Amino acid sequence: MLDKSQIQLFYRNASIALLALLFPSLTMAAEELGKATAQPMDLTGEWVGTIALILFAVAYFLAMVEEATELRKSKPMVFAASLIWVLIAAVYANKGISEQAGRAFRSTLEGYAELFLFIMVSMTYLNAMEDRSVFERLRVWLLSKNFSYRQLFWITGFQAFFISSVCNNLTTALLMGSVIVAMGKDSPRFVTLSCINVVVAANAGGSFSPFGDITTLLVWQKGVVPFNDFFSLLVPALVNLIVPAAIMHFFIPKESPAALIESQPMKRGGWVIIGLFALTIITSACFENFLSLPPAAGMMLGLTYLKFFSFYMEQVPANASDIEDEEPEIKTSSKKNQQKAVATDEKAAKSSYIDYFAPMKVMNKQKKAQNIDQPFDVFHTVANLEWDTLLFFYGVMVAVGGLSFIGYLSLASELLYVGVDPTVANILVGVASAFVDNGTIMLAVLTMAPDISQGQWLLVTLTAGVGGSLLAVGSAAGVGLMGQAKGVYTFTSHLKWTPAIALGYIASIAAHFLMNGRYF
């Protein structure tokens, strides 16, 4: 006769067998979880590790000299990332544990997928706003206000700061750069200093917003810094902008450029798309804060807002009354002139005056209506994304994931955060971001996962974001402006002001410790 313990064992085994028959996926998931706990091999001292490191270094160098070689940066980076994982998989297959390498690659791919979807939606909205002439209208408005060079220097700087909190720094820098180049045709010094100011502002503005830069986006998606805590970096980021700008202010010419008289109406739907983009950002934040879902899920829901609005734009054409008649009004300087104009109109009416320019006015109004009410296709906007940049980030994340799986990032974490004070280590990370893309630097730090306080995570977020301003090649904003203002804004001209930018870098760190001491 069976005792009580044997009966319990029988029922437990029977229950497990029944679950395996009814829900085989649960059994497989449990097995995968057990396998996932296996530690990866340390290949840093093997030939595989050395070759992988060389591949990554060569690919990154080719990406940095893209302007000179005209070789798209995504090509060498994706190629190197693929070869790194081929080498890793070959070693693990030789050991008979190829499944472990496959799981590690899929984990890296999942992280990229979330980042890709987030950036894809953001870029789609930016392209849609550009298609609706939102940015062009802003540019023309600035050019038509007859600001002085010094006023425009500060205006473009602060606009770049706040625009980059919701747009990427490259788009922000190119937008402000077009204004600067147009206004500073007669003042190369203004163009040079304003470009430097915009690079600093774009990088600083993206460092306090969870979706302002690739650095903060990575930190937010990783979950090491809550959504609301990012905004505690607002004042340190402003300090990073204001300190070097205040120094450069005295070297800006006092003259004013010639005002531009130009009309640039926004195309139909422009304001709605701006509102939908703001709603999409709010949706993404709510998904993460209240539902514990990835921000990318909220961004994809926000993309449907734009899709439905695109459908509405295609189905419902603009009414003729929606097109404002912006014919210039005749302004008179005195009451006598007004009376004279009225008398002239009455005389023309009595003599059956024929307006021979009426057909031309109608044609101009129709042409204007066509320009404002151009068709809008959201899928065409998606097709025009900066795919080279998206694929470049794929190569970087997959390659860094491979180097981490080999063991290099664990080694770097021990050298950087174990034997060195975290504050010093995070400051050095910011300096390194002047030479290596800040997204790559932050991805490496997140993969290291050092055991540091919330204040230190905020510090490294700040330093990695603004450290790229120390050199012109330290951020996409600087590289983009060097191409836009060739010969005026150069690596050397930016380097001359690196001491002033470094002073702002140090001041922003001091402001963070002063204002955010509660996080340490």
Buried (B, 14 or more C-beta within 10 A) or exposed (E): EEEEEEEEEEEEEEEEEEEEEEEEEEBEEEEEEEEEEEEBBEBBEBEBBEEBBEBBEEBBEBBBEBBEEEEBBBBBBBBBBBBBBEBBBEBBEEEEBBBBBBBBBEEBBEBBBBBBBBBBBBBBBBBBBBBBBBBBBBBBEBBBEEBBBBEBBBBBBBBBBBBBBBBBBBBBBBBBBBBBBBBBEEBBBBBBBBBBBBBBBBBBBBBBBBBBBBBBBBBBBBEBBEBEBBEBBBBBBBBBBBBBBEBBBEEBBEEBBEEBEEEEBBBBBBEBBBEBBEEBBEBBBBBBBEEEBBBBBBBBBBBEBBBEBBEEBEEEEBEEEEBEEEEEEEEEEEEEEEEEEEEEEEEEEEEEEEEEEEEEEEEEBEEBBEEBBBEBBBEEBBEBBBEEBBBBBBBBBBBBBBBBBBBBBBBBBEEBBEEEEBBEBBBBBBBBBBBBBBBBBBBBBBBBBBEBEBBBBBBBBBBBBBBBBBBBBBBBBBBBBBEBBEEBBBEEBBEEBBEBBBBBBEBBBEBBBEBBEEBB
